[in-house]
Structures are given as C-alpha cells and as structure tokens.
Amino acid sequence: MINKIKRSLKKRKVKIFLLFLLCSGLAWFISNLSEDYVSNAVFNLEYVKVPDSLLLDKASKNTVNVKLRAVGFQFLGFNFKNKSVKIDLSQIEMAHSKFYAPQEVYRRQIERQLSGSMTLLEMDRDTLFFDFLKLSSKEVPISPQIKLDFVQNYLLDGDLEIKPEKITITGPKEEIDTIRSVKSSKLQLSELTRDFTRKIMIIRSQQLKHTTFSSESVSIKGKVARFSEKVIQVPIEVINLPAGTQIRTFPDSVSILCKAKIKELRNLEKSNFQVVADYGVVKEDNAKTLSLKLAKSPKDIYSANLLEAEVEFILKRE
C-alpha cells in the first residue's frame, strides 16, 4: 500500500514538472515571436483594375521576392502560404507600344498593403511588363436548341419566351468577329400538358478563350393549352377574271380544318376566313382546275389548313 502511494506521488511530480517545462517553453517561444526579425519572403502579385478596353494576357512576373522587418508572429504565417498583394493596373504606363509598371510605382502599392508593424526593406528591382489583348463587344442572339413533345390535343399556346433573347459578348476582335449567334444547351421536354419554365446554360465555344458573356444562362418559358379541332366551310372567291367572263367552281366552297382552344373555336365564323383562287396564274387555255389559297384567317387560332388544294371550274363568256 505504501509503495503504491510512493509511485503515485512520483508520477504526479513528473506530470507537474512536465507541465512547468511546457509552460516555460511556450513563454519563451511567445517572447521570441514578439521580437522584431529581418527575413526574406515571397509575395504573390494579383493584378486588379485592368482597363475596360483591355484584357491581361501575360505579365512578366507573378511573384516578387522581398526582405521584411516584422515581428516573428507575422513571419510565422509566411511558412504556410505566400502573402498576396494587389497591383493596380488602372494607371499603367506605356512606351513604344509596351505597357509597364516601374519598380518604385508598384513598391509603393505593396507598402500601402503592409501592416503598420511590417517594414519593406528590399525587393526585386525589376520593372513589370504586361501583354494585353484589345477588347471589343457585340450583341448576338441566342439560338435555343429545344425539342418539345406534347400529349395528344395539347399544343404550345403562343411563342416561346426566351430571356434574354440576346447577350453581349466581349473579347478580342479576332475571337468574336465571326460569331453571329450563340447556342443554348439542348433541352427536350416530353408528354407536356402544362406550362413550363426552364433555365439552361449557354454553350461556350472552346475557341472563345478570352471572351466573356453578359449572361451564362437563358430562361425558356412556354404556355401549354388544350386544343380541339373544327371544320368550317368557306366560300371560294375567284380573283383576276378577264373582263366579260363568268366562272363557276366545283365545289363553290372549301373545308378548312382549324385547331384552337375550345373558346376560340366556338366563336369562329366563315366570315373570319377568305379563300381565293387566282385565275390570273392560269397559263393554259384548256386548264380545268384552279389552285386555292387561304388569304385570311384569325390570328388567335393555332392553325388553319385547307382540306382541298384545288377546285375544278367552268368559264363562261358573256
């Protein structure tokens, strides 16, 4: 029993000793990190505020080596990740068609981004040079790739609503000069019986490496309605008859197959339509038939189709 107590006390003394050793080591470490040091570091250069008419293609440097005076805590972070500093290109200089930023200009920008307890002692003395691409813009229409399949007696009610119908593309002239439209990704909808709205992406050609789109997607909206059919008889009107002649067609009226919503079909009358046969296009004296044409139909119905393409006729001279 006494031996167990002795061993327990010895273990406790060892733990206390290790705890004090850890605390003293930590205090020493913190004390040293609080002191000023001079050391080398690498900054990543992030180029910002590029003029709107230009696109940065290449920079002579993307990092810069520096010598700093700072407290140890600040250097500790550099061991894990390089610090990024922003270089403002809105007022870059140009000489002999070359864009550049002198060392003293971007050094001042870097110094303004350092904390108050950090001092920049030395850095690379290289001038930064830049290659830019000149940008131009144009507006192009969206060309949607859509396939719609409807349940029987259901059809698209009106036109598809596409937003936006056009987008602005901005890029080097040689990239966008031949672009006349941009396609959407493919969309196929089946068994449609109700209105629909879909958002689909715009396809970006691999050749447009430096081109941006004002929108990356397009919204497609359509109304679906149930339609029915109705056949209506409409009299045939013959036009361009020679003077002093009369004509009679067989039959004297023609059937028109109309597709529309039930409400519109109920209001249809033969006066809403005009079917004409143009005698002026007849070239043979012994012709026996006239071609028919639907010259007028209501705009609020889905379709109207003649069930007969031509009629026979007899011509009488007065």
QUISULMO-V881131 format. One record per residue. RES is the residue in one letter. SS is DSSP state (@ for helix, = for strand, . for the rest). NEAR is the number of other C-alpha atoms within 10 Angstrom. D_LAST is the distance of its C-alpha to the last C-alpha in whole Angstrom. Layout:
RES_SS_NEAR_D_LAST / RES_SS_NEAR_D_LAST
This chain:
M_._5_146 / I_@_7_147 / N_@_8_146 / K_@_9_142 / I_@_9_143 / K_@_11_144 / R_@_11_141 / S_@_11_138 / L_@_12_140 / K_@_12_140 / K_@_11_136 / R_@_12_136 / K_@_12_138 / V_@_11_135 / K_@_12_132 / I_@_12_133 / F_@_12_134 / L_@_12_131 / L_@_12_129 / F_@_12_131 / L_@_12_131 / L_@_12_127 / C_@_12_127 / S_@_12_129 / G_@_12_127 / L_@_12_124 / A_@_12_126 / W_@_12_127 / F_@_12_123 / I_@_13_122 / S_@_11_124 / N_@_14_123 / L_@_17_120 / S_._14_120 / E_._11_122 / D_=_16_120 / Y_=_16_119 / V_=_16_118 / S_=_13_115 / N_=_14_112 / A_=_16_109 / V_=_16_105 / F_=_18_102 / N_=_16_99 / L_=_17_97 / E_=_12_93 / Y_=_15_91 / V_=_12_89 / K_._11_87 / V_._16_85 / P_._14_83 / D_._10_79 / S_._14_78 / L_=_15_80 / L_=_17_81 / L_=_16_85 / D_=_11_85 / K_=_12_88 / A_=_15_92 / S_._12_95 / K_._13_97 / N_._12_96 / T_=_16_100 / V_=_15_103 / N_=_14_106 / V_=_15_109 / K_=_16_112 / L_=_18_113 / R_=_18_115 / A_=_21_115 / V_=_17_117 / G_@_19_117 / F_@_15_114 / Q_@_17_112 / F_@_20_112 / L_@_11_112 / G_@_11_109 / F_@_14_108 / N_._9_110 / F_._8_107 / K_._11_104 / N_._13_103 / K_=_13_102 / S_=_14_99 / V_=_19_99 / K_=_16_95 / I_=_19_95 / D_=_16_92 / L_._18_90 / S_._12_88 / Q_._11_90 / I_._17_91 / E_=_12_92 / M_=_12_91 / A_=_7_92 / H_._5_91 / S_._7_88 / K_=_11_90 / F_=_16_90 / Y_=_19_94 / A_=_20_96 / P_._14_100 / Q_@_14_102 / E_@_12_104 / V_@_14_100 / Y_@_18_100 / R_@_17_103 / R_@_12_103 / Q_@_14_100 / I_@_17_102 / E_@_14_105 / R_@_11_103 / Q_._12_102 / L_._12_106 / S_._10_108 / G_._9_110 / S_._10_113 / M_._18_112 / T_=_14_112 / L_=_16_111 / L_=_12_113 / E_=_13_112 / M_=_16_108 / D_._12_106 / R_._12_106 / D_._13_103 / T_._14_100 / L_=_17_97 / F_=_17_94 / F_=_17_90 / D_=_16_87 / F_=_17_84 / L_=_15_80 / K_=_16_78 / L_=_18_75 / S_=_18_72 / S_=_17_69 / K_=_14_65 / E_=_15_63 / V_=_15_61 / P_=_14_59 / I_=_20_60 / S_=_16_58 / P_=_19_59 / Q_=_12_59 / I_=_12_58 / K_=_10_57 / L_=_12_56 / D_=_14_56 / F_=_17_55 / V_._12_56 / Q_._12_53 / N_._14_50 / Y_=_19_52 / L_=_23_50 / L_=_20_51 / D_._18_50 / G_._13_49 / D_._9_51 / L_._12_54 / E_=_13_56 / I_=_18_59 / K_=_14_62 / P_._14_62 / E_._14_59 / K_=_17_61 / I_=_20_64 / T_=_13_67 / I_=_20_68 / T_=_20_71 / G_=_23_73 / P_=_21_74 / K_@_15_71 / E_@_12_71 / E_@_16_71 / I_@_19_68 / D_._12_66 / T_._8_64 / I_._13_63 / R_._12_60 / S_=_13_60 / V_=_18_63 / K_=_15_62 / S_=_20_64 / S_=_17_66 / K_=_13_64 / L_=_15_63 / Q_=_9_62 / L_=_12_61 / S_=_10_60 / E_=_11_60 / L_=_17_59 / T_._18_58 / R_._15_59 / D_._12_59 / F_=_12_61 / T_=_13_63 / R_=_12_65 / K_=_15_67 / I_=_17_67 / M_=_16_69 / I_=_19_67 / I_._13_68 / R_._16_70 / S_._10_70 / Q_._7_74 / Q_._9_73 / L_._16_73 / K_._11_77 / H_._16_77 / T_._19_74 / T_=_14_74 / F_=_15_71 / S_._12_70 / S_._13_70 / E_._13_71 / S_=_18_68 / V_=_21_65 / S_=_14_64 / I_=_19_61 / K_=_15_60 / G_=_17_57 / K_._16_55 / V_=_16_55 / A_=_19_53 / R_=_17_52 / F_._21_48 / S_=_18_46 / E_=_15_42 / K_=_15_39 / V_=_16_36 / I_=_18_33 / Q_=_15_29 / V_=_19_27 / P_=_16_23 / I_=_21_21 / E_=_15_19 / V_=_19_17 / I_=_11_17 / N_._10_16 / L_._13_12 / P_._10_11 / A_._8_9 / G_._8_5 / T_=_10_6 / Q_=_13_7 / I_=_12_11 / R_=_14_13 / T_=_19_17 / F_=_13_20 / P_._12_22 / D_._15_20 / S_=_16_24 / V_=_20_26 / S_=_16_30 / I_=_21_32 / L_=_14_36 / C_=_21_38 / K_=_20_42 / A_=_24_44 / K_._20_47 / I_@_14_47 / K_@_10_46 / E_@_15_43 / L_@_19_42 / R_@_10_42 / N_._8_40 / L_._17_37 / E_._12_34 / K_@_12_30 / S_@_11_30 / N_@_12_32 / F_._18_30 / Q_=_15_27 / V_=_20_25 / V_=_17_22 / A_=_21_20 / D_=_15_20 / Y_@_16_17 / G_@_12_18 / V_@_10_21 / V_._13_19 / K_._8_21 / E_._7_20 / D_._6_17 / N_._7_18 / A_._11_19 / K_._13_19 / T_=_17_21 / L_=_20_20 / S_=_15_24 / L_=_19_25 / K_=_18_27 / L_=_16_29 / A_=_10_28 / K_=_13_31 / S_._18_34 / P_._14_37 / K_._9_40 / D_._12_42 / I_._18_41 / Y_._17_43 / S_=_14_40 / A_=_21_36 / N_=_15_35 / L_=_19_32 / L_._11_32 / E_._13_29 / A_._13_28 / E_=_17_25 / V_=_19_22 / E_=_14_20 / F_=_16_16 / I_=_12_13 / L_=_12_10 / K_=_10_7 / R_=_9_4 / E_._7_0
